[in-house]
Amino acid sequence: MTTTPPAFLPFTRPEIDAATIAEVSRVLASGWITSGPQVQAFEAQLSALFGGRPVRSFSNGTATMEVALRLADIGPGDEVITTPITWVATANVIVAVGATPVFVDVDPRTRNIDLDALEAAITPRTRAVMPVYLAGLPVDMDRLYRIARQHKLRVIEDAAQAIDSRWNDQRIGALGDLVSFSFQANKNITCSEGGCLVMNTPAEAERAERLRLQGVVRSGLDGMDVVEPGGKFNLSDIHATIGLGQLARLGEVTRRRAELAQAYFEAAATHGLEALGIELPPAINTSGAITNWHMFQVLLPAERLAGGRAAVMQLLRDAGIGAGVHYPAVHLFTFYRSMGWREGSLPHAERIGRGILTLPLFPAMSRDDVERVCRSLANACRSLLT
Ligand SMILES: *Cc1c(COP(=O)(O)O)cnc(C)c1O
């Protein structure tokens, strides 16, 4: 008897429904394809999602964070404390505005910035902190903002992965200072590319609008001035239309991801992943932090596996399963080493950077897929353990 092998299972896959595709066609034919009414509608819906706070959209999450830093007037001479376990964009934007990134170690359980280490790294030059909610899991928001208030620091939340995550009963974005989201293709909801910033005041939102389009201020029919130069960071109506279609399904997406995460914990137990030395993510609903399950990430015992993480990824690929690495520790990249960062300085982050592996998780997956991933991962590790 022959069986057809299952189709390749990627670690994530965007899902744009037919109604959204039709709506994008309508916008394309409408005669207005850059920023316009769709962007305004998208921003209004996002603002409602975040408790009525001012929201503006941008061309991507990186641009969003750069504008946030500029809004907070962060620049040369300023230090910004962040985590090395993030997409390198978080550190790059700090460098882009001329400030200095200060990396601190992560909590080995949550894999998020360690708030004790953050507090210990504050100097007279520290102006802001940029926490990242890895895989959608927030940090202790009460403690984060207690520290920020005490030391008069701005908080620029890299919530790129945390749409619909919560701190107690509040959505991330509905509380806090400047909160940046990404709608890149791999995120829980997408514009294909896009981002948005939640702000405190209409004045901040007005300045953000200027910073995203060359700093231009218009008046009357023909008046134009530039009071500070800005970038070219606006979202198009085409992208906003995709975002509106995705936003309508946000609740459903978050629920489905939580179900699949639960299935992962069950299958991990069935296949004895922890007995093989594989660390699972923090369990569902720990303390007040509620994740949106942007990713389900395990930590491999990389140093005990012949060929390390890459060998596990190859065996998974041979079994038709994609896996991702989110992320290698940023401070060990050549550029950041050139700023003085060294191996051994942030041990938890370095161990996580070497061993972390993102398993497939997206709403269209089945429980059988989850079962197959855990079985294949257990087999791969068993065959490589030395
Ligand atoms: C995706 C992501 C970004 C950047 O978003 P883009 O839209 O790709 O520019 C920044 N930080 C984190 C943690 C991300 O996951």
The ligand as an SDF file (V2000), in Angstrom:
LIG
                    3D

 15 15  0  0  0  0  0  0  0  0999 V2000
    8.1140   41.8300   12.4860 C   0  0  0  0  0  0  0  0  0  0  0  0
    8.8530   42.4610   13.5830 C   0  0  0  0  0  0  0  0  0  0  0  0
    9.3830   43.7600   13.4760 C   0  0  0  0  0  0  0  0  0  0  0  0
    9.4240   44.5650   12.2140 C   0  0  0  0  0  0  0  0  0  0  0  0
    8.2590   44.6540   11.5150 O   0  0  0  0  0  0  0  0  0  0  0  0
    8.3260   44.8880    9.9140 P   0  0  0  0  0  0  0  0  0  0  0  0
    6.8920   45.1520    9.6020 O   0  0  0  0  0  0  0  0  0  0  0  0
    8.8480   43.6290    9.3230 O   0  0  0  0  0  0  0  0  0  0  0  0
    9.1940   46.0550    9.6550 O   0  0  0  0  0  0  0  0  0  0  0  0
    9.9950   44.3080   14.5740 C   0  0  0  0  0  0  0  0  0  0  0  0
   10.1110   43.6450   15.7280 N   0  0  0  0  0  0  0  0  0  0  0  0
    9.6290   42.3940   15.8730 C   0  0  0  0  0  0  0  0  0  0  0  0
    9.7790   41.7270   17.1880 C   0  0  0  0  0  0  0  0  0  0  0  0
    9.0100   41.7650   14.7990 C   0  0  0  0  0  0  0  0  0  0  0  0
    8.5620   40.5100   14.9490 O   0  0  0  0  0  0  0  0  0  0  0  0
  1  2  1  0
  2  3  1  0
  2 14  2  0
  3  4  1  0
  3 10  2  0
  4  5  1  0
  5  6  1  0
  6  7  2  0
  6  8  1  0
  6  9  1  0
 10 11  1  0
 11 12  2  0
 12 13  1  0
 12 14  1  0
 14 15  1  0
M  END
$$$$
